[in-house]
Amino acid sequence: QVQLVESGGGLGQPGGSLRHSCAASGFTFSSYLMSWYRQVPGKERESVADIGPSGYSTRYADFVKGRFTISRDNAKNTVYLQMNSLKADDTAVYYCVRLGGFWGQGTQVTVSS
């Protein structure tokens, strides 16, 4: 079965950096677009970034452009989200997502001094 297991995140300082990883299993990872979403309590989940199956195509939400980088290693079945220049507004639960309604467990990111 499809599994998406996230790690990383945690507590970051404004202007600092954090990195998420998402290890995938149960499907042919290199054939699927992968995404990161986030959710703040009381608000709807919002798309953060996508990466195409080969890794050459990426898309970012305007609010993270120039600060976050999505990447993938198809040999390791892993997708990453590098978060730089963190802001307090980046505080949220971050999810790794595969097309078809498959979501990771979510990891909390808190940006605070």
C-alpha positions as CSV (number, residue, x, y, z in Angstrom):
1,Q,0.0,0.0,0.0
2,V,1.0,3.6,-0.5
3,Q,3.0,5.0,2.4
4,L,4.4,8.5,2.8
5,V,6.5,8.9,5.9
6,E,7.7,12.4,6.7
7,S,10.6,13.6,8.9
8,G,12.2,16.9,9.7
9,G,10.4,20.1,10.5
10,G,10.3,21.2,14.1
11,L,11.2,24.6,15.6
12,G,12.9,27.2,13.4
13,Q,13.9,30.9,14.0
14,P,12.7,33.7,11.7
15,G,15.2,33.9,8.9
16,G,16.4,30.4,9.6
17,S,16.1,27.2,7.7
18,L,14.5,23.8,8.1
19,R,14.3,20.7,5.9
20,H,11.5,18.2,5.4
21,S,11.9,14.7,4.0
22,C,9.2,12.3,2.8
23,A,10.0,8.7,2.2
24,A,7.6,7.0,-0.2
25,S,6.8,3.3,-0.6
26,G,4.2,1.1,-2.2
27,F,4.2,2.6,-5.6
28,T,6.5,3.5,-8.5
29,F,7.8,6.8,-7.0
30,S,9.5,8.0,-10.2
31,S,6.2,7.9,-12.1
32,Y,4.4,10.4,-9.9
33,L,4.2,14.1,-9.3
34,M,4.7,14.8,-5.6
35,S,3.5,17.8,-3.6
36,W,3.9,19.5,-0.3
37,Y,0.9,21.1,1.4
38,R,0.5,22.9,4.6
39,Q,-2.3,23.7,7.0
40,V,-2.8,26.2,9.8
41,P,-5.4,25.4,12.4
42,G,-8.7,26.8,11.4
43,K,-7.7,27.4,7.8
44,E,-7.9,25.2,4.7
45,R,-4.9,23.2,3.5
46,E,-2.9,25.1,0.9
47,S,-0.5,23.9,-1.8
48,V,3.1,24.9,-1.2
49,A,5.1,23.2,-4.0
50,D,5.0,20.5,-6.6
51,I,7.7,18.5,-8.4
52,G,7.3,16.5,-11.6
53,P,8.2,12.8,-11.8
54,S,11.7,13.5,-13.2
55,G,12.4,16.4,-10.9
56,Y,12.9,18.9,-13.7
57,S,9.5,20.6,-13.4
58,T,8.7,22.5,-10.2
59,R,5.9,24.9,-9.1
60,Y,5.7,27.0,-6.1
61,A,3.0,29.0,-4.3
62,D,3.7,32.7,-4.5
63,F,4.2,33.0,-0.7
64,V,7.2,30.6,-0.8
65,K,8.8,31.5,-4.1
66,G,12.5,32.3,-3.7
67,R,12.5,30.9,-0.1
68,F,11.6,27.2,-0.4
69,T,13.0,24.5,-2.7
70,I,11.3,21.2,-3.6
71,S,13.5,18.4,-4.8
72,R,13.5,14.6,-5.1
73,D,15.8,11.6,-5.2
74,N,14.1,8.9,-7.2
75,A,16.8,6.4,-6.3
76,K,15.8,6.9,-2.7
77,N,12.1,7.3,-3.2
78,T,12.3,10.5,-1.3
79,V,11.0,14.1,-1.8
80,Y,12.4,17.0,0.1
81,L,11.3,20.5,1.0
82,Q,14.1,22.9,1.9
83,M,12.7,25.9,3.8
84,N,14.9,29.0,4.0
85,S,14.3,32.6,5.2
86,L,11.6,31.3,7.5
87,K,8.8,33.6,8.6
88,A,6.3,33.3,11.4
89,D,3.6,32.8,8.8
90,D,5.3,29.6,7.8
91,T,4.1,28.0,11.1
92,A,1.9,25.1,10.0
93,V,1.6,21.4,9.7
94,Y,3.3,20.3,6.5
95,Y,2.1,17.3,4.5
96,C,3.7,15.3,1.7
97,V,1.1,14.4,-0.9
98,R,0.8,12.0,-3.9
99,L,-1.9,12.3,-6.5
100,G,-4.9,10.1,-5.7
101,G,-5.5,11.4,-2.2
102,F,-2.5,9.9,-0.4
103,W,-1.2,12.1,2.4
104,G,1.7,11.7,4.8
105,Q,1.1,12.0,8.6
106,G,2.1,15.7,8.7
107,T,4.9,17.3,10.5
108,Q,4.7,20.5,12.6
109,V,6.8,23.5,11.8
110,T,6.9,26.3,14.2
111,V,8.8,29.5,13.4
112,S,9.4,31.6,16.5
113,S,12.2,33.5,18.1
